[in-house]
């Protein structure tokens, strides 16, 4: 929650990311290459998941299918449909009919809010219900310090850890970090899905936000900034680029916003006063085989 300062022990560790060898998440497909020769590659699965809150159908998301409970809870939390004080009495996932139902003690009805939809930018296009700026009024994130040395270490570790991206591509990653230590890594076809999984994990496991960094491979758009701010995380970093509205919102709520991270290069467009440049530049660049898409790509 925004403004938290207490330090609590982390819950039992999840696997740091989806297992790239999990046969449910990718499949082998045969085609031909530029010479006409037969080739076989791994491609990422994409399947629908319909999210319900109590008896109301909210949305159908396209996802790789892992952690449906965290995705559903995080999506509802980031949409303002699940309040901080809500008691979740159950999360029921039915793999056969591809649905997940989040149940709460509080009776809910969001028919009017669901009617007002904004299709957001990005792959596996995201949807925001109601007013995109809802919940930001009066929000001020804690002035958390971030060190350049942490960013360099995080970027290197994230980009060299075995992942679905390195196995099959066509996917985004989002990592919850503390200092220079990755805590939980989520991947999905849409960057917003990966962020929602992190939000669901934090909500269900009561993980404090005030000392965390959110690292993403996606563009730093208004949606990404808003979700990070609503999660109470004071630092958002990406290897990709920015949108003007994303920068404007970050400055409004006191979010430190860092993008275009490549090796020891980055650009900070919000919260520069909280950035500590504590590492000598060596000119080190990232290994070409571990490079993801260029800044500004999605």
C-alpha positions, 0 to 999 in steps of 0.5 A: 500500500502507498506510504507503507514503511514497515518491513515484513518477511517475504512469503515463501519464494515462488519459482523466480519465473515460469519454467521455460520447459513447461510443455503447457506454456509453449509448443514446437511448431515446424516451418521453413527458414529463409533458405527453404529448409525445414526448421522447428521452433518453440512458440508461446501458447496463448489462451483465453481466461475469463475473469469473474468477480463473485457472480459478475463476468468482468473480462476475458484476457488472453494469457499464457495460462500460468498463475491464473489466480494472481492474474485475476486478483491483480487485474481486479485490484488494479481496476479498483474493483478489489479494495485493499480491505476486501477479504478474498474468500476464494479463487476458483480456477476451472482449467476446462472452461478457462475461467477464474472466479474471485470471491469476496465477503463484500457484495460487488456490482460493477455493471456501470464501470464495466460498460466504460472501457478504454482499450490501452496500447500494447500487445494483447491489448489491455483494457481499463474499466472506468476512469483511467485516472481513478484512484490517483487523486491525492496519491503520493508515493514514498520517496524511495531511493534507487541506486544505479548499481542496483539497476545495472545488476538487475538488468544483467540478472533478468536478461540472462536468467532462463526464461520463456522469452529466451526460449520462444520470444513474443512475450514480456517479463515483469519482475518485482525487485528489492534493491538489486535482488529479483524476488518474483518474475512473471511473464505473459503475452501482454505486459499488463498481464505480467504486471497484474500477476505481480499485483495479485501476488503482492495482494494475496501474500501481503507483500509491502510495496514501499521499498520495491522496484518494478522492472518491465520489458514493456513500454512505459505507457500511462497504463503501466505507470498508473498500475505501478502507482496504484500498487504503491511501488515507487520505482518503475524501470524498463529496457524500453521507452516512454510515452509522454502521458506516462512521464507526466503521470509519474511526475504527478505521483512521485514515481521514479521512472527509468527507461531505455536500460541497456547495459550501463545506459539508461534515461530517468525522466521522473524522480531524478532527485531520488536516483543515486549514481553510485557505480563507475561506468565501465562501458560494459554492454549486454551480451547480444544473445540476451538482448530483447527488443529495442527501446520503444518496441512493445 
